[in-house]
């Protein structure tokens, strides 16, 4: 399933697509959400670093949080990511 997330600019969409990208061993480097501040979501990675992505609005933040929570619990699997303009597209396994 392809999920589209509107970000606050091309740079933010590119950053989100890169953060959730699939690694060479088919794993994902994201381990969860550290915080949400307004339209900004802070994503935690396996190396214990955190990276903020500014989304277009609260709806996009909520949908991304739900996806990353599912990823953390093993209920979701990301198989690809890309971006076009201000939109990041994340593909999940059906």
PDB file of N, CA, C and O in Angstrom:
ATOM      1  N   UNK A   1       0.838  -1.158   0.000  1.00  0.00           N
ATOM      2  CA  UNK A   1       0.000   0.000   0.000  1.00  0.00           C
ATOM      3  C   UNK A   1       0.897   1.240   0.000  1.00  0.00           C
ATOM      4  O   UNK A   1       1.873   1.303   0.747  1.00  0.00           O
ATOM      5  N   UNK A   2       0.567   2.214  -0.831  1.00  0.00           N
ATOM      6  CA  UNK A   2       1.353   3.448  -0.896  1.00  0.00           C
ATOM      7  C   UNK A   2       0.659   4.521  -0.067  1.00  0.00           C
ATOM      8  O   UNK A   2      -0.510   4.841  -0.286  1.00  0.00           O
ATOM      9  N   UNK A   3       1.403   5.067   0.887  1.00  0.00           N
ATOM     10  CA  UNK A   3       0.891   6.119   1.753  1.00  0.00           C
ATOM     11  C   UNK A   3       1.607   7.412   1.412  1.00  0.00           C
ATOM     12  O   UNK A   3       2.831   7.436   1.285  1.00  0.00           O
ATOM     13  N   UNK A   4       0.847   8.483   1.264  1.00  0.00           N
ATOM     14  CA  UNK A   4       1.415   9.780   0.907  1.00  0.00           C
ATOM     15  C   UNK A   4       1.344  10.717   2.104  1.00  0.00           C
ATOM     16  O   UNK A   4       0.309  10.826   2.761  1.00  0.00           O
ATOM     17  N   UNK A   5       2.448  11.386   2.376  1.00  0.00           N
ATOM     18  CA  UNK A   5       2.538  12.323   3.491  1.00  0.00           C
ATOM     19  C   UNK A   5       3.011  13.672   2.962  1.00  0.00           C
ATOM     20  O   UNK A   5       4.063  13.766   2.330  1.00  0.00           O
ATOM     21  N   UNK A   6       2.232  14.709   3.223  1.00  0.00           N
ATOM     22  CA  UNK A   6       2.591  16.049   2.788  1.00  0.00           C
ATOM     23  C   UNK A   6       3.489  16.699   3.833  1.00  0.00           C
ATOM     24  O   UNK A   6       3.141  16.779   5.011  1.00  0.00           O
ATOM     25  N   UNK A   7       4.637  17.154   3.384  1.00  0.00           N
ATOM     26  CA  UNK A   7       5.626  17.767   4.271  1.00  0.00           C
ATOM     27  C   UNK A   7       5.687  19.268   4.036  1.00  0.00           C
ATOM     28  O   UNK A   7       5.102  19.779   3.080  1.00  0.00           O
ATOM     29  N   UNK A   8       6.391  19.968   4.904  1.00  0.00           N
ATOM     30  CA  UNK A   8       6.550  21.409   4.790  1.00  0.00           C
ATOM     31  C   UNK A   8       7.768  21.721   3.917  1.00  0.00           C
ATOM     32  O   UNK A   8       8.765  22.264   4.393  1.00  0.00           O
ATOM     33  N   UNK A   9       7.669  21.372   2.648  1.00  0.00           N
ATOM     34  CA  UNK A   9       8.745  21.636   1.708  1.00  0.00           C
ATOM     35  C   UNK A   9       9.411  20.377   1.187  1.00  0.00           C
ATOM     36  O   UNK A   9       9.289  19.294   1.759  1.00  0.00           O
ATOM     37  N   UNK A  10      10.108  20.555   0.096  1.00  0.00           N
ATOM     38  CA  UNK A  10      10.794  19.446  -0.587  1.00  0.00           C
ATOM     39  C   UNK A  10      11.875  18.825   0.295  1.00  0.00           C
ATOM     40  O   UNK A  10      12.019  17.604   0.339  1.00  0.00           O
ATOM     41  N   UNK A  11      12.632  19.666   0.996  1.00  0.00           N
ATOM     42  CA  UNK A  11      13.711  19.158   1.853  1.00  0.00           C
ATOM     43  C   UNK A  11      13.163  18.216   2.920  1.00  0.00           C
ATOM     44  O   UNK A  11      13.756  17.171   3.188  1.00  0.00           O
ATOM     45  N   UNK A  12      12.035  18.580   3.529  1.00  0.00           N
ATOM     46  CA  UNK A  12      11.445  17.740   4.575  1.00  0.00           C
ATOM     47  C   UNK A  12      10.936  16.416   3.995  1.00  0.00           C
ATOM     48  O   UNK A  12      11.064  15.372   4.635  1.00  0.00           O
ATOM     49  N   UNK A  13      10.366  16.450   2.801  1.00  0.00           N
ATOM     50  CA  UNK A  13       9.897  15.222   2.146  1.00  0.00           C
ATOM     51  C   UNK A  13      11.074  14.309   1.820  1.00  0.00           C
ATOM     52  O   UNK A  13      10.999  13.096   2.019  1.00  0.00           O
ATOM     53  N   UNK A  14      12.155  14.892   1.321  1.00  0.00           N
ATOM     54  CA  UNK A  14      13.359  14.112   1.009  1.00  0.00           C
ATOM     55  C   UNK A  14      13.938  13.491   2.282  1.00  0.00           C
ATOM     56  O   UNK A  14      14.363  12.336   2.278  1.00  0.00           O
ATOM     57  N   UNK A  15      13.950  14.263   3.364  1.00  0.00           N
ATOM     58  CA  UNK A  15      14.485  13.766   4.639  1.00  0.00           C
ATOM     59  C   UNK A  15      13.635  12.610   5.166  1.00  0.00           C
ATOM     60  O   UNK A  15      14.178  11.600   5.612  1.00  0.00           O
ATOM     61  N   UNK A  16      12.304  12.747   5.119  1.00  0.00           N
ATOM     62  CA  UNK A  16      11.428  11.676   5.588  1.00  0.00           C
ATOM     63  C   UNK A  16      11.628  10.405   4.768  1.00  0.00           C
ATOM     64  O   UNK A  16      11.742   9.315   5.329  1.00  0.00           O
ATOM     65  N   UNK A  17      11.671  10.540   3.448  1.00  0.00           N
ATOM     66  CA  UNK A  17      11.871   9.370   2.586  1.00  0.00           C
ATOM     67  C   UNK A  17      13.196   8.678   2.894  1.00  0.00           C
ATOM     68  O   UNK A  17      13.274   7.450   2.883  1.00  0.00           O
ATOM     69  N   UNK A  18      14.230   9.459   3.167  1.00  0.00           N
ATOM     70  CA  UNK A  18      15.543   8.883   3.486  1.00  0.00           C
ATOM     71  C   UNK A  18      15.534   8.196   4.857  1.00  0.00           C
ATOM     72  O   UNK A  18      16.113   7.121   5.015  1.00  0.00           O
ATOM     73  N   UNK A  19      14.885   8.809   5.837  1.00  0.00           N
ATOM     74  CA  UNK A  19      14.863   8.235   7.190  1.00  0.00           C
ATOM     75  C   UNK A  19      14.157   6.881   7.236  1.00  0.00           C
ATOM     76  O   UNK A  19      14.577   5.986   7.970  1.00  0.00           O
ATOM     77  N   UNK A  20      13.092   6.730   6.458  1.00  0.00           N
ATOM     78  CA  UNK A  20      12.326   5.476   6.503  1.00  0.00           C
ATOM     79  C   UNK A  20      12.727   4.504   5.401  1.00  0.00           C
ATOM     80  O   UNK A  20      12.079   3.471   5.229  1.00  0.00           O
ATOM     81  N   UNK A  21      13.780   4.813   4.655  1.00  0.00           N
ATOM     82  CA  UNK A  21      14.184   3.950   3.546  1.00  0.00           C
ATOM     83  C   UNK A  21      14.598   2.559   4.032  1.00  0.00           C
ATOM     84  O   UNK A  21      15.030   2.376   5.169  1.00  0.00           O
ATOM     85  N   UNK A  22      14.451   1.604   3.142  1.00  0.00           N
ATOM     86  CA  UNK A  22      14.792   0.213   3.435  1.00  0.00           C
ATOM     87  C   UNK A  22      16.300   0.041   3.265  1.00  0.00           C
ATOM     88  O   UNK A  22      16.880   0.498   2.280  1.00  0.00           O
ATOM     89  N   UNK A  23      16.922  -0.620   4.231  1.00  0.00           N
ATOM     90  CA  UNK A  23      18.370  -0.844   4.209  1.00  0.00           C
ATOM     91  C   UNK A  23      18.708  -2.037   3.307  1.00  0.00           C
ATOM     92  O   UNK A  23      17.811  -2.733   2.833  1.00  0.00           O
ATOM     93  N   UNK A  24      19.991  -2.265   3.074  1.00  0.00           N
ATOM     94  CA  UNK A  24      20.438  -3.355   2.190  1.00  0.00           C
ATOM     95  C   UNK A  24      19.971  -4.729   2.670  1.00  0.00           C
ATOM     96  O   UNK A  24      19.750  -5.628   1.859  1.00  0.00           O
ATOM     97  N   UNK A  25      19.821  -4.892   3.993  1.00  0.00           N
ATOM     98  CA  UNK A  25      19.386  -6.183   4.535  1.00  0.00           C
ATOM     99  C   UNK A  25      17.868  -6.245   4.703  1.00  0.00           C
ATOM    100  O   UNK A  25      17.361  -7.081   5.451  1.00  0.00           O
ATOM    101  N   UNK A  26      17.141  -5.363   4.011  1.00  0.00           N
ATOM    102  CA  UNK A  26      15.674  -5.275   4.037  1.00  0.00           C
ATOM    103  C   UNK A  26      15.105  -4.847   5.383  1.00  0.00           C
ATOM    104  O   UNK A  26      13.906  -4.995   5.620  1.00  0.00           O
ATOM    105  N   UNK A  27      15.937  -4.324   6.258  1.00  0.00           N
ATOM    106  CA  UNK A  27      15.451  -3.830   7.544  1.00  0.00           C
ATOM    107  C   UNK A  27      15.185  -2.329   7.429  1.00  0.00           C
ATOM    108  O   UNK A  27      15.456  -1.705   6.403  1.00  0.00           O
ATOM    109  N   UNK A  28      14.657  -1.782   8.497  1.00  0.00           N
ATOM    110  CA  UNK A  28      14.390  -0.357   8.561  1.00  0.00           C
ATOM    111  C   UNK A  28      15.121   0.199   9.761  1.00  0.00           C
ATOM    112  O   UNK A  28      15.227  -0.476  10.785  1.00  0.00           O
ATOM    113  N   UNK A  29      15.625   1.407   9.660  1.00  0.00           N
ATOM    114  CA  UNK A  29      16.448   2.001  10.718  1.00  0.00           C
ATOM    115  C   UNK A  29      15.625   2.750  11.765  1.00  0.00           C
ATOM    116  O   UNK A  29      16.163   3.163  12.793  1.00  0.00           O
ATOM    117  N   UNK A  30      14.340   2.928  11.516  1.00  0.00           N
ATOM    118  CA  UNK A  30      13.463   3.654  12.436  1.00  0.00           C
ATOM    119  C   UNK A  30      13.022   2.740  13.576  1.00  0.00           C
ATOM    120  O   UNK A  30      12.657   1.585  13.358  1.00  0.00           O
ATOM    121  N   UNK A  31      13.063   3.287  14.815  1.00  0.00           N
ATOM    122  CA  UNK A  31      12.556   2.494  15.944  1.00  0.00           C
ATOM    123  C   UNK A  31      11.348   3.136  16.610  1.00  0.00           C
ATOM    124  O   UNK A  31      10.723   2.515  17.470  1.00  0.00           O
ATOM    125  N   UNK A  32      11.007   4.357  16.236  1.00  0.00           N
ATOM    126  CA  UNK A  32       9.811   4.943  16.822  1.00  0.00           C
ATOM    127  C   UNK A  32       9.788   6.454  16.761  1.00  0.00           C
ATOM    128  O   UNK A  32      10.608   7.097  16.106  1.00  0.00           O
ATOM    129  N   UNK A  33       8.799   7.001  17.481  1.00  0.00           N
ATOM    130  CA  UNK A  33       8.600   8.446  17.549  1.00  0.00           C
ATOM    131  C   UNK A  33       9.050   8.930  18.919  1.00  0.00           C
ATOM    132  O   UNK A  33       8.592   8.422  19.943  1.00  0.00           O
ATOM    133  N   UNK A  34       9.937   9.901  18.939  1.00  0.00           N
ATOM    134  CA  UNK A  34      10.439  10.451  20.201  1.00  0.00           C
ATOM    135  C   UNK A  34       9.515  11.536  20.729  1.00  0.00           C
ATOM    136  O   UNK A  34       9.292  11.628  21.936  1.00  0.00           O
ATOM    137  N   UNK A  35       8.974  12.362  19.834  1.00  0.00           N
ATOM    138  CA  UNK A  35       8.110  13.467  20.269  1.00  0.00           C
ATOM    139  C   UNK A  35       7.346  14.038  19.087  1.00  0.00           C
ATOM    140  O   UNK A  35       7.704  13.849  17.925  1.00  0.00           O
ATOM    141  N   UNK A  36       6.275  14.747  19.435  1.00  0.00           N
ATOM    142  CA  UNK A  36       5.515  15.511  18.451  1.00  0.00           C
ATOM    143  C   UNK A  36       5.349  16.907  19.018  1.00  0.00           C
ATOM    144  O   UNK A  36       4.887  17.080  20.146  1.00  0.00           O
ATOM    145  N   UNK A  37       5.726  17.899  18.231  1.00  0.00           N
ATOM    146  CA  UNK A  37       5.589  19.291  18.636  1.00  0.00           C
ATOM    147  C   UNK A  37       4.908  20.032  17.493  1.00  0.00           C
ATOM    148  O   UNK A  37       5.552  20.355  16.495  1.00  0.00           O
ATOM    149  N   UNK A  38       3.641  20.299  17.625  1.00  0.00           N
ATOM    150  CA  UNK A  38       2.896  20.954  16.555  1.00  0.00           C
ATOM    151  C   UNK A  38       2.893  20.099  15.303  1.00  0.00           C
ATOM    152  O   UNK A  38       2.437  18.956  15.326  1.00  0.00           O
ATOM    153  N   UNK A  39       3.401  20.649  14.212  1.00  0.00           N
ATOM    154  CA  UNK A  39       3.467  19.919  12.939  1.00  0.00           C
ATOM    155  C   UNK A  39       4.797  19.208  12.735  1.00  0.00           C
ATOM    156  O   UNK A  39       5.105  18.763  11.629  1.00  0.00           O
ATOM    157  N   UNK A  40       5.585  19.100  13.802  1.00  0.00           N
ATOM    158  CA  UNK A  40       6.904  18.482  13.725  1.00  0.00           C
ATOM    159  C   UNK A  40       6.889  17.138  14.446  1.00  0.00           C
ATOM    160  O   UNK A  40       6.399  17.029  15.570  1.00  0.00           O
ATOM    161  N   UNK A  41       7.430  16.125  13.788  1.00  0.00           N
ATOM    162  CA  UNK A  41       7.528  14.796  14.396  1.00  0.00           C
ATOM    163  C   UNK A  41       9.005  14.439  14.503  1.00  0.00           C
ATOM    164  O   UNK A  41       9.766  14.604  13.549  1.00  0.00           O
ATOM    165  N   UNK A  42       9.399  13.951  15.669  1.00  0.00           N
ATOM    166  CA  UNK A  42      10.796  13.594  15.913  1.00  0.00           C
ATOM    167  C   UNK A  42      10.900  12.075  15.857  1.00  0.00           C
ATOM    168  O   UNK A  42      10.274  11.367  16.645  1.00  0.00           O
ATOM    169  N   UNK A  43      11.697  11.590  14.919  1.00  0.00           N
ATOM    170  CA  UNK A  43      11.826  10.151  14.655  1.00  0.00           C
ATOM    171  C   UNK A  43      13.114   9.634  15.282  1.00  0.00           C
ATOM    172  O   UNK A  43      14.187  10.204  15.081  1.00  0.00           O
ATOM    173  N   UNK A  44      12.996   8.529  16.058  1.00  0.00           N
ATOM    174  CA  UNK A  44      14.161   7.893  16.672  1.00  0.00           C
ATOM    175  C   UNK A  44      14.687   6.801  15.752  1.00  0.00           C
ATOM    176  O   UNK A  44      13.921   6.052  15.145  1.00  0.00           O
ATOM    177  N   UNK A  45      16.013   6.726  15.661  1.00  0.00           N
ATOM    178  CA  UNK A  45      16.653   5.695  14.842  1.00  0.00           C
ATOM    179  C   UNK A  45      17.399   4.700  15.722  1.00  0.00           C
ATOM    180  O   UNK A  45      17.630   4.953  16.905  1.00  0.00           O
ATOM    181  N   UNK A  46      17.771   3.575  15.138  1.00  0.00           N
ATOM    182  CA  UNK A  46      18.461   2.517  15.884  1.00  0.00           C
ATOM    183  C   UNK A  46      19.795   2.953  16.468  1.00  0.00           C
ATOM    184  O   UNK A  46      20.248   2.387  17.463  1.00  0.00           O
ATOM    185  N   UNK A  47      20.430   3.955  15.863  1.00  0.00           N
ATOM    186  CA  UNK A  47      21.710   4.433  16.391  1.00  0.00           C
ATOM    187  C   UNK A  47      21.513   5.426  17.541  1.00  0.00           C
ATOM    188  O   UNK A  47      22.460   6.080  17.977  1.00  0.00           O
ATOM    189  N   UNK A  48      20.275   5.528  18.024  1.00  0.00           N
ATOM    190  CA  UNK A  48      19.866   6.379  19.151  1.00  0.00           C
ATOM    191  C   UNK A  48      19.828   7.863  18.794  1.00  0.00           C
ATOM    192  O   UNK A  48      19.647   8.703  19.675  1.00  0.00           O
ATOM    193  N   UNK A  49      19.995   8.195  17.522  1.00  0.00           N
ATOM    194  CA  UNK A  49      19.851   9.596  17.111  1.00  0.00           C
ATOM    195  C   UNK A  49      18.371   9.882  16.852  1.00  0.00           C
ATOM    196  O   UNK A  49      17.572   8.966  16.659  1.00  0.00           O
ATOM    197  N   UNK A  50      18.029  11.150  16.851  1.00  0.00           N
ATOM    198  CA  UNK A  50      16.664  11.588  16.581  1.00  0.00           C
ATOM    199  C   UNK A  50      16.700  12.661  15.506  1.00  0.00           C
ATOM    200  O   UNK A  50      17.612  13.487  15.462  1.00  0.00           O
ATOM    201  N   UNK A  51      15.695  12.638  14.640  1.00  0.00           N
ATOM    202  CA  UNK A  51      15.641  13.587  13.532  1.00  0.00           C
ATOM    203  C   UNK A  51      14.222  14.122  13.403  1.00  0.00           C
ATOM    204  O   UNK A  51      13.263  13.351  13.383  1.00  0.00           O
ATOM    205  N   UNK A  52      14.089  15.432  13.316  1.00  0.00           N
ATOM    206  CA  UNK A  52      12.786  16.071  13.200  1.00  0.00           C
ATOM    207  C   UNK A  52      12.407  16.250  11.739  1.00  0.00           C
ATOM    208  O   UNK A  52      13.246  16.579  10.900  1.00  0.00           O
ATOM    209  N   UNK A  53      11.123  16.026  11.445  1.00  0.00           N
ATOM    210  CA  UNK A  53      10.576  16.262  10.118  1.00  0.00           C
ATOM    211  C   UNK A  53       9.346  17.150  10.303  1.00  0.00           C
ATOM    212  O   UNK A  53       8.458  16.836  11.096  1.00  0.00           O
ATOM    213  N   UNK A  54       9.304  18.258   9.565  1.00  0.00           N
ATOM    214  CA  UNK A  54       8.180  19.172   9.657  1.00  0.00           C
ATOM    215  C   UNK A  54       7.153  18.788   8.591  1.00  0.00           C
ATOM    216  O   UNK A  54       7.449  18.766   7.396  1.00  0.00           O
ATOM    217  N   UNK A  55       5.941  18.486   9.056  1.00  0.00           N
ATOM    218  CA  UNK A  55       4.862  18.070   8.172  1.00  0.00           C
ATOM    219  C   UNK A  55       3.980  19.257   7.828  1.00  0.00           C
ATOM    220  O   UNK A  55       4.089  20.317   8.445  1.00  0.00           O
ATOM    221  N   UNK A  56       3.106  19.084   6.844  1.00  0.00           N
ATOM    222  CA  UNK A  56       2.222  20.172   6.409  1.00  0.00           C
ATOM    223  C   UNK A  56       1.209  20.533   7.489  1.00  0.00           C
ATOM    224  O   UNK A  56       0.934  21.711   7.717  1.00  0.00           O
ATOM    225  N   UNK A  57       0.650  19.512   8.159  1.00  0.00           N
ATOM    226  CA  UNK A  57      -0.376  19.769   9.163  1.00  0.00           C
ATOM    227  C   UNK A  57      -0.453  18.613  10.158  1.00  0.00           C
ATOM    228  O   UNK A  57       0.244  17.608  10.024  1.00  0.00           O
ATOM    229  N   UNK A  58      -1.315  18.779  11.155  1.00  0.00           N
ATOM    230  CA  UNK A  58      -1.463  17.779  12.204  1.00  0.00           C
ATOM    231  C   UNK A  58      -1.991  16.445  11.714  1.00  0.00           C
ATOM    232  O   UNK A  58      -1.666  15.407  12.291  1.00  0.00           O
ATOM    233  N   UNK A  59      -2.806  16.448  10.652  1.00  0.00           N
ATOM    234  CA  UNK A  59      -3.335  15.198  10.103  1.00  0.00           C
ATOM    235  C   UNK A  59      -2.202  14.336   9.561  1.00  0.00           C
ATOM    236  O   UNK A  59      -2.177  13.128   9.797  1.00  0.00           O
ATOM    237  N   UNK A  60      -1.272  14.940   8.842  1.00  0.00           N
ATOM    238  CA  UNK A  60      -0.123  14.200   8.315  1.00  0.00           C
ATOM    239  C   UNK A  60       0.760  13.687   9.443  1.00  0.00           C
ATOM    240  O   UNK A  60       1.304  12.586   9.355  1.00  0.00           O
ATOM    241  N   UNK A  61       0.907  14.481  10.507  1.00  0.00           N
ATOM    242  CA  UNK A  61       1.679  14.042  11.677  1.00  0.00           C
ATOM    243  C   UNK A  61       1.017  12.817  12.304  1.00  0.00           C
ATOM    244  O   UNK A  61       1.692  11.834  12.609  1.00  0.00           O
ATOM    245  N   UNK A  62      -0.298  12.873  12.495  1.00  0.00           N
ATOM    246  CA  UNK A  62      -1.026  11.765  13.125  1.00  0.00           C
ATOM    247  C   UNK A  62      -0.943  10.483  12.288  1.00  0.00           C
ATOM    248  O   UNK A  62      -0.755   9.395  12.833  1.00  0.00           O
ATOM    249  N   UNK A  63      -1.082  10.613  10.974  1.00  0.00           N
ATOM    250  CA  UNK A  63      -1.003   9.432  10.105  1.00  0.00           C
ATOM    251  C   UNK A  63       0.395   8.835  10.106  1.00  0.00           C
ATOM    252  O   UNK A  63       0.544   7.613  10.117  1.00  0.00           O
ATOM    253  N   UNK A  64       1.434   9.688  10.094  1.00  0.00           N
ATOM    254  CA  UNK A  64       2.809   9.190  10.131  1.00  0.00           C
ATOM    255  C   UNK A  64       3.104   8.537  11.472  1.00  0.00           C
ATOM    256  O   UNK A  64       3.764   7.498  11.522  1.00  0.00           O
ATOM    257  N   UNK A  65       2.627   9.128  12.553  1.00  0.00           N
ATOM    258  CA  UNK A  65       2.828   8.536  13.881  1.00  0.00           C
ATOM    259  C   UNK A  65       2.183   7.156  13.948  1.00  0.00           C
ATOM    260  O   UNK A  65       2.780   6.221  14.481  1.00  0.00           O
ATOM    261  N   UNK A  66       0.976   7.019  13.415  1.00  0.00           N
ATOM    262  CA  UNK A  66       0.295   5.721  13.412  1.00  0.00           C
ATOM    263  C   UNK A  66       1.110   4.681  12.637  1.00  0.00           C
ATOM    264  O   UNK A  66       1.226   3.535  13.072  1.00  0.00           O
ATOM    265  N   UNK A  67       1.670   5.075  11.500  1.00  0.00           N
ATOM    266  CA  UNK A  67       2.499   4.156  10.714  1.00  0.00           C
ATOM    267  C   UNK A  67       3.748   3.764  11.493  1.00  0.00           C
ATOM    268  O   UNK A  67       4.084   2.582  11.562  1.00  0.00           O
ATOM    269  N   UNK A  68       4.444   4.740  12.080  1.00  0.00           N
ATOM    270  CA  UNK A  68       5.684   4.441  12.801  1.00  0.00           C
ATOM    271  C   UNK A  68       5.419   3.645  14.072  1.00  0.00           C
ATOM    272  O   UNK A  68       6.247   2.824  14.464  1.00  0.00           O
ATOM    273  N   UNK A  69       4.275   3.872  14.726  1.00  0.00           N
ATOM    274  CA  UNK A  69       3.892   3.046  15.877  1.00  0.00           C
ATOM    275  C   UNK A  69       3.671   1.603  15.443  1.00  0.00           C
ATOM    276  O   UNK A  69       4.081   0.675  16.139  1.00  0.00           O
ATOM    277  N   UNK A  70       3.026   1.412  14.296  1.00  0.00           N
ATOM    278  CA  UNK A  70       2.822   0.065  13.749  1.00  0.00           C
ATOM    279  C   UNK A  70       4.133  -0.597  13.397  1.00  0.00           C
ATOM    280  O   UNK A  70       4.295  -1.802  13.592  1.00  0.00           O
ATOM    281  N   UNK A  71       5.070   0.174  12.879  1.00  0.00           N
ATOM    282  CA  UNK A  71       6.400  -0.340  12.551  1.00  0.00           C
ATOM    283  C   UNK A  71       7.119  -0.796  13.813  1.00  0.00           C
ATOM    284  O   UNK A  71       7.748  -1.854  13.838  1.00  0.00           O
ATOM    285  N   UNK A  72       7.017   0.015  14.855  1.00  0.00           N
ATOM    286  CA  UNK A  72       7.668  -0.302  16.130  1.00  0.00           C
ATOM    287  C   UNK A  72       7.095  -1.580  16.751  1.00  0.00           C
ATOM    288  O   UNK A  72       7.827  -2.352  17.371  1.00  0.00           O
ATOM    289  N   UNK A  73       5.788  -1.803  16.585  1.00  0.00           N
ATOM    290  CA  UNK A  73       5.122  -2.973  17.166  1.00  0.00           C
ATOM    291  C   UNK A  73       5.186  -4.196  16.256  1.00  0.00           C
ATOM    292  O   UNK A  73       4.743  -5.280  16.636  1.00  0.00           O
ATOM    293  N   UNK A  74       5.735  -4.024  15.060  1.00  0.00           N
ATOM    294  CA  UNK A  74       5.835  -5.145  14.126  1.00  0.00           C
ATOM    295  C   UNK A  74       4.589  -5.353  13.294  1.00  0.00           C
ATOM    296  O   UNK A  74       4.507  -6.328  12.546  1.00  0.00           O
ATOM    297  N   UNK A  75       3.616  -4.466  13.403  1.00  0.00           N
ATOM    298  CA  UNK A  75       2.371  -4.598  12.653  1.00  0.00           C
ATOM    299  C   UNK A  75       2.484  -4.032  11.238  1.00  0.00           C
ATOM    300  O   UNK A  75       1.666  -4.353  10.376  1.00  0.00           O
ATOM    301  N   UNK A  76       3.488  -3.198  10.995  1.00  0.00           N
ATOM    302  CA  UNK A  76       3.694  -2.602   9.669  1.00  0.00           C
ATOM    303  C   UNK A  76       5.109  -2.901   9.196  1.00  0.00           C
ATOM    304  O   UNK A  76       6.043  -2.990   9.993  1.00  0.00           O
ATOM    305  N   UNK A  77       5.246  -3.052   7.895  1.00  0.00           N
ATOM    306  CA  UNK A  77       6.555  -3.285   7.282  1.00  0.00           C
ATOM    307  C   UNK A  77       6.702  -2.322   6.105  1.00  0.00           C
ATOM    308  O   UNK A  77       5.887  -2.328   5.183  1.00  0.00           O
ATOM    309  N   UNK A  78       7.734  -1.508   6.146  1.00  0.00           N
ATOM    310  CA  UNK A  78       8.005  -0.580   5.053  1.00  0.00           C
ATOM    311  C   UNK A  78       8.868  -1.285   4.020  1.00  0.00           C
ATOM    312  O   UNK A  78       9.905  -1.861   4.349  1.00  0.00           O
ATOM    313  N   UNK A  79       8.425  -1.233   2.756  1.00  0.00           N
ATOM    314  CA  UNK A  79       9.173  -1.897   1.685  1.00  0.00           C
ATOM    315  C   UNK A  79       9.782  -0.907   0.702  1.00  0.00           C
ATOM    316  O   UNK A  79      10.526  -1.307  -0.194  1.00  0.00           O
ATOM    317  N   UNK A  80       9.478   0.384   0.854  1.00  0.00           N
ATOM    318  CA  UNK A  80      10.058   1.371  -0.034  1.00  0.00           C
ATOM    319  C   UNK A  80       9.634   2.777   0.337  1.00  0.00           C
ATOM    320  O   UNK A  80       8.650   2.980   1.048  1.00  0.00           O
ATOM    321  N   UNK A  81      10.389   3.738  -0.154  1.00  0.00           N
ATOM    322  CA  UNK A  81      10.043   5.147   0.076  1.00  0.00           C
ATOM    323  C   UNK A  81      10.609   5.999  -1.050  1.00  0.00           C
ATOM    324  O   UNK A  81      11.629   5.672  -1.654  1.00  0.00           O
ATOM    325  N   UNK A  82       9.921   7.094  -1.311  1.00  0.00           N
ATOM    326  CA  UNK A  82      10.344   8.026  -2.348  1.00  0.00           C
ATOM    327  C   UNK A  82       9.703   9.374  -2.037  1.00  0.00           C
ATOM    328  O   UNK A  82       8.904   9.488  -1.107  1.00  0.00           O
ATOM    329  N   UNK A  83      10.049  10.373  -2.801  1.00  0.00           N
ATOM    330  CA  UNK A  83       9.428  11.683  -2.625  1.00  0.00           C
ATOM    331  C   UNK A  83       9.324  12.383  -3.970  1.00  0.00           C
ATOM    332  O   UNK A  83      10.086  12.111  -4.898  1.00  0.00           O
ATOM    333  N   UNK A  84       8.372  13.280  -4.048  1.00  0.00           N
ATOM    334  CA  UNK A  84       8.184  14.109  -5.225  1.00  0.00           C
ATOM    335  C   UNK A  84       7.673  15.454  -4.739  1.00  0.00           C
ATOM    336  O   UNK A  84       6.573  15.557  -4.197  1.00  0.00           O
ATOM    337  N   UNK A  85       8.471  16.462  -4.936  1.00  0.00           N
ATOM    338  CA  UNK A  85       8.096  17.775  -4.429  1.00  0.00           C
ATOM    339  C   UNK A  85       7.981  17.749  -2.919  1.00  0.00           C
ATOM    340  O   UNK A  85       8.911  17.326  -2.232  1.00  0.00           O
ATOM    341  N   UNK A  86       6.860  18.192  -2.399  1.00  0.00           N
ATOM    342  CA  UNK A  86       6.650  18.257  -0.957  1.00  0.00           C
ATOM    343  C   UNK A  86       5.997  17.006  -0.384  1.00  0.00           C
ATOM    344  O   UNK A  86       5.621  16.987   0.788  1.00  0.00           O
ATOM    345  N   UNK A  87       5.859  15.964  -1.196  1.00  0.00           N
ATOM    346  CA  UNK A  87       5.160  14.747  -0.779  1.00  0.00           C
ATOM    347  C   UNK A  87       6.132  13.575  -0.678  1.00  0.00           C
ATOM    348  O   UNK A  87       6.851  13.256  -1.624  1.00  0.00           O
ATOM    349  N   UNK A  88       6.134  12.938   0.504  1.00  0.00           N
ATOM    350  CA  UNK A  88       6.901  11.695   0.679  1.00  0.00           C
ATOM    351  C   UNK A  88       5.923  10.540   0.523  1.00  0.00           C
ATOM    352  O   UNK A  88       4.811  10.580   1.048  1.00  0.00           O
ATOM    353  N   UNK A  89       6.343   9.520  -0.197  1.00  0.00           N
ATOM    354  CA  UNK A  89       5.499   8.348  -0.408  1.00  0.00           C
ATOM    355  C   UNK A  89       6.190   7.141   0.232  1.00  0.00           C
ATOM    356  O   UNK A  89       7.333   6.816  -0.088  1.00  0.00           O
ATOM    357  N   UNK A  90       5.475   6.497   1.130  1.00  0.00           N
ATOM    358  CA  UNK A  90       6.019   5.332   1.821  1.00  0.00           C
ATOM    359  C   UNK A  90       5.176   4.122   1.430  1.00  0.00           C
ATOM    360  O   UNK A  90       3.952   4.131   1.559  1.00  0.00           O
ATOM    361  N   UNK A  91       5.852   3.083   0.951  1.00  0.00           N
ATOM    362  CA  UNK A  91       5.169   1.870   0.533  1.00  0.00           C
ATOM    363  C   UNK A  91       5.303   0.826   1.628  1.00  0.00           C
ATOM    364  O   UNK A  91       6.403   0.527   2.094  1.00  0.00           O
ATOM    365  N   UNK A  92       4.155   0.273   2.032  1.00  0.00           N
ATOM    366  CA  UNK A  92       4.137  -0.760   3.079  1.00  0.00           C
ATOM    367  C   UNK A  92       3.679  -2.078   2.485  1.00  0.00           C
ATOM    368  O   UNK A  92       3.019  -2.122   1.446  1.00  0.00           O
ATOM    369  N   UNK A  93       4.044  -3.146   3.169  1.00  0.00           N
ATOM    370  CA  UNK A  93       3.637  -4.483   2.759  1.00  0.00           C
ATOM    371  C   UNK A  93       2.167  -4.665   3.132  1.00  0.00           C
ATOM    372  O   UNK A  93       1.768  -4.374   4.260  1.00  0.00           O
ATOM    373  N   UNK A  94       1.368  -5.146   2.185  1.00  0.00           N
ATOM    374  CA  UNK A  94      -0.069  -5.357   2.445  1.00  0.00           C
ATOM    375  C   UNK A  94      -0.318  -6.555   3.320  1.00  0.00           C
ATOM    376  O   UNK A  94      -1.468  -6.865   3.630  1.00  0.00           O
TER     377      UNK A  94
END
